């Protein structure tokens, strides 16, 4: 039995494990003022951050669920470890060699089970990576090359090869001091008649890492299609590998997901590689299971997904029936996110890896940029299965799509999609569609408690919760009312058409009529009084009052940068809408017969893309 870790070493582990860094590997933290940091609690579901970290004191506390403690406590709770395992985990991270009171530096047999299994996987990953250069792995190298991956790409993602021999890895690990029981328990080997035999043989290997970068499992692809066994074989459930809470690529993507407020969900290991190499470094994939609740929790914590505009989650699916079903499965989990979710579907059915091979990196980026809201995709893909050229087909499609619309929790968004459904079906009878949706909600309880909570909130423009664009428009108008000097002439040059919400466009026109932000001076009460006095519309006056009172979503120190970024984001969205229109017009043209008009629109498209790129870089601070 292992001895007790010395108190001096435990204190050293705490000292060399900055709590903000350790917790920051699992959730996104932001400045909360007074030397504190705040984020979404990893121990319970919440929409508003109540998890606080005080680096100066080395403690954390959640005001929502009461979880709290030091850095060791956090690692114990987040990774379900014993005290000893948590200390060993942090010691390994900090490069500290632990001493035990019953005798010197801990030998391998005295380390905790988790530490031993993680170390075995690290050694296995190195072994597999070395084998990729062997003559036997030629088929694996060819597989990667055919999919556009070079040697450096394989090294970046740690891709390796499992030899055909029955026990090549097992012999290597046994020689390094690991026991047969550890190999079997870790899912690296199975029990054979003469000892452990390798689980993976003759396959291409991808190491699966947890959010901190430790290898906890493998995904293996069959290279000889004639051989028995599934095309993809993953590590089974083990003490360190729980496929329902693992996302491949999360260790590489987490910082970009946080920085860009975007997560892209793809279906396979090569798709993750292709996206990252093509300039979409926010891509991750599930490991042998469908996208579920635990995956949502991981992404919400990294995105700091809360009750404000933060970003987007984009699912990529094949354009076939299987892809449609996958999207509908994701639909139920979508509403666990606060941020808006989208679907990106390549019409010809190519996945990101194949798309990159055939059309290049830009095509992968364009695929992600062409995303559409998940709700819209789920509804449209359902009604497209029916003959919309007949009354019978349209009514059947309505009955099939009504339960999907009814399942949308937000009442304002549900109504808007009911109106869209009527338009897509060509019924021209909104009341009929609304009745069918209400009937479906009554049968399936689609409204739930969310509608009741929404009814209790103060009146506000319906589009606020409907889409992120409306939230950006709201933030810009709050700045124009509260801090007009930060916006300058760029705001005054926007035009009311930049705003998609009619009420917000009306406020913009009110500000313009009052001389614009250029005439507002430092703002303050006189500016608000002038705006209120300029209209007799009580609804508009109420909205201006709200804009004057509602806090701006940033600390005073960051207002200038926030104003510039938010204004740029608003401009980017406006340019994107124009881009969509130009692309639609180009699609209706015959490039050979209408060459002059097509070339003119192409030139306009290039200029708009450049303008959007500049605005996006300003909005993200890239």
Buried (B, 14 or more C-beta within 10 A) or exposed (E): EBEEBEEEBBEBBBEBBBBBEBBBBBBBBEEBEEEBBBBBBBBBEBEEBBBBBBBEEBBBBBBBBEBBBBBBBBBBBBBEBEEBBBBBBBBBBBEBEBBBEEEEEBEEEBBBBBBBBBBBBBBBBBBBBEBBEEEBBEEBBEBBEEBBBEEEBBEBBBBBBBBBBBBBBBBBBBEEBBBBEBBBBBBBBEEBEEBBBBBBBBBBBBBBBBBBEBBBBBBBBBBEEEEEEEEBBBBEEBBBBBBBBBBBBBBBBBBBBBBBBBBBBBBBBBBBBBBBBBEBBBBBBBBBBEBBEBBBBBBBBBBBBBEBBBBBBBBBBBBEEEBBEBBBBBBEBBBBBBBBBBBBBBEEEBBBBBBBBEBEBEBBBBBBBBBEBBBBBBBBBBBEBBEBEEEEBBBBBBEBBBBBBBBBBBBBBBBBBBEBBBEBBEBEEBEBBBEBBBBBBEEEEBBEEBBEEBEEEEEBBBBBBBBBBBBBBBBBBBBBBBBBBBBBEBBBEBEBEBBBBEBBBBBBBBBBEBEBBEEBEEBEEEBBEBBBEBBEEEEBBBBBBBBBEBEBBBEEEEBEEBBBBBBBBBBBBBBBEBBEEBEEBBEEBEEEEBEEBBEEBBEBBEEBBEBBEBBBEBBBEE
